[in-house]
Amino acid sequence: MIKSCYIHIPFCKKICSYCDFCKIYYNELFINKYLDSLENEINTFYKGDTLDTIYIGGGTPSSLSINELNRLFDILNKLNRSNSIEFTIECNIEDISKDKLQLFKSNGINRLSIGVESFNEDNLKFMERPSIDINKINLAKKYFNNINIDLIYALPNETLDILNNDLDKVLSLDVKHISIYSLIVEPNTKIKDIKPINEDIDYEMYKLICNRLKDFNHYEISNFAKEGYESKHNLTYWNNEEYYGFGLGVSGYINNIRYTNTKSINHYIKNNYNRDEEVLLKEDKEKYELILGFRKLKGINLIVYKNKYNKDLLDNQKINKLLNENKLVIRDNHICICEDYIYLQNSLLIELI
Ligand code: SF4
């Protein structure tokens, strides 16, 4: 039974300087065709599973007009939802309005993920994003209790003071969830030639974030939640569980196959999804289990691992080496990365895999 579904809406009114996501400029002419094709994709591949999580991401799903959003929600009504569904939509600040919030609420959305990225004007200019109107976030809070704020840190000219200020602001908003990622300079972006921030400063910044957000449950490297507000949808990914992905350029994981849809809008709107498929062997699944599972601070459940793969993770020599070096630790039947090495998670995984 598949429990999660990701829906991609690739349209954006403006393109941010750092963005490497699958997105295109908002274009009314494309949107209806896109939604037709999305509906066809769901009709073709969705098998009627009762879903615990639906996540509408982008792009900028909130950039759609009220009519377009109504059409989107009509399509998504085909997806069966459990009573405890977590139903998230990503929303940019400039799109927040009473009308859209009401529409989200009346269509069952119960979690809002707001792309703030920074409150600092210089940072926002660098990212080519609009200024932040706190009133819009306060308006959203009147409609939704479960709100995530996305932030980005480690911009080229950012200082610890600037980051501290961003953290002051986000804490003052008293939201339930914060995702905060270090800027990655990707090759196909406007900022491709800038020099990333010095690694030592990046590390200092990460420590500052962990320290300032210590009242939250730091449950994944870059994610912090008030108790009980951890993202159920994202935990599907980190628990290496299967999920549907529908839309341009999405990834999904069904029946032992990880697939990625075409990134060409021209193909997509002709119902040509061109799925690129990776059929997983047992050892591939185990590899994903480690790569994704160690992102969680709680780590990998040793009993679940044994039941899934019919082998003991502690029999793995490389795991034992890392345990002996105190880079990994066992707590409550879980194996996880020691606090001092969380920041170095990537290099640890390279060593492991
Ligand atoms: S960062 Fe988000 S809003 Fe900006 S261009 Fe990329 S998908 Fe669109």
Boltz pocket constraint, residues with backbone or C-beta under 6 A from the ligand:
constraints:
  - pocket:
      binder: B
      contacts: [[A, 11], [A, 12], [A, 14], [A, 15], [A, 16], [A, 19], [A, 20], [A, 21], [A, 22], [A, 23], [A, 58], [A, 59], [A, 60], [A, 92], [A, 115]]
      max_distance: 6.0
